[in-house]
Amino acid sequence: MTFEELGLNPAILSAITACGYTTPTPIQEQSIPLVLAGHDLIATAQTGTGKTAAFVLPALELLTKKSTLPGKGPRILVLAPTRELAGQVMESARNYGRGIRPRCGTLLGGMPYREQLRLLSAPVDIVVATPGRLVDHIERGSIRLDRLEMLVLDEADRMLDMGFSEDINKIVERTPSDRQTLMFTATMEGDIARLAEKMMREPKRIQLAVSTSSHALIEQRLHVTDNLNHKKELLNHLVSDSELTRAIIFSATKRDADELSRELSRNGFPAAALHGDMTQMARNKTIDRMRRGGIRLLVATDVAARGLDVNGVSHVINFDLPRFAEDYVHRIGRTGRAGATGIAISFASAGERNYLERIERFIGKKLPELQIAGHEPTTTLRKPAGRSGGPRKSGPGGPAGRFGKPAGGRDGQAKSWSKSAKPAGSTPRSAPAPRHEPVIEYRSRRPQA
Ligand code: AMP
């Protein structure tokens, strides 16, 4: 299918061409006709699938027809969980809408009110907002939503995780009941189904399943770690590899992100942190520096890195495993973008075994375990084969013969990662793991009627 066949306005089509897109992604192919036909929609799709254009393009199409309603409120409202994601949606709307020139802007927490009030002082076409700040504006009386034609909830699951449920309800109450509602979410579990039930009318559903495929360009690796010090040792070793040109390192907490970036910098590997306690200006500056190549290592938390779109990330390193399996997919999707290959490395200590199992169930495969000579773990996370059905076998060459080395065996010296990494359970000098084995892709399913 082509973008022309989707029936979009020529001004939108030429903007798409200018962006270099030739064919719609599966989520775009499925959702755009449904949205253009006026349906409510729930799409289960991760970032990296092209989901932003899947709602921005039909929203722009809607704007090609004049509104007959009086007032200044937005015709299209997009709610997003983080300022970064909202910023990226706005950028997409400006890019794809360059031929239509919608009047649009963001209402984001942590940003000055003055500009936002100026935006709302004249009729506006598209508003992209984080829920808290939008509620502020509603309560101050600076925005009305009675002219709204389309409401989009981007990463709705994450907004609920972040405690925005009440704010979303307040916002929805102020919108006309005949609006069109689109919801994008990584999962349909938990409160999401209830929220959808409450606010949507006979929604169509699209599900993009996570599956393994040879298309995927991300190689995933697992390193079993003994403790925090062992993780730090491995991290220092990995970042000393010249093949690692740009990396995002994920930590569990904001404080860890700060500490880890400081520690890396002290060790001669300049790094920056990105987390939700930083001001919006500091976050934007950091992201810009990384985009321009001024930062090689970024230590981030999940929320701050959600939706982060930086090209050329060669490695994602999960210093701590995420609690939610969906976040694992989000994280590793920061690399292997735009046709490039990428490496996603996860550290897992005994306390993270449950998270690891959750992730492996979610992606439908075991992460191949590797060790680095001189940095081997003294413990194992996998249950012996036969009980878990895991990839490593017990007996000679298996876990029993491989582990139990004293921790003092680590020399901490930087060796080239690609040369010294070896699959766990192999002999020390065996060939490194294949670089681009099948990993993750988003496979589309037919929408359910
Ligand atoms: P998203 O899932 O919306 O975060 O999009 C992921 C990336 O895919 C962004 O960098 C988009 O610019 C890009 N993209 C979106 N649609 C297409 C398309 N049809 N062809 C090529 N790239 C696209």
Boltz pocket constraint, residues with backbone or C-beta under 6 A from the ligand:
constraints:
  - pocket:
      binder: B
      contacts: [[A, 20], [A, 21], [A, 22], [A, 23], [A, 24], [A, 25], [A, 28], [A, 46], [A, 47], [A, 48], [A, 49], [A, 50], [A, 51], [A, 52], [A, 53], [A, 307], [A, 309]]
      max_distance: 6.0
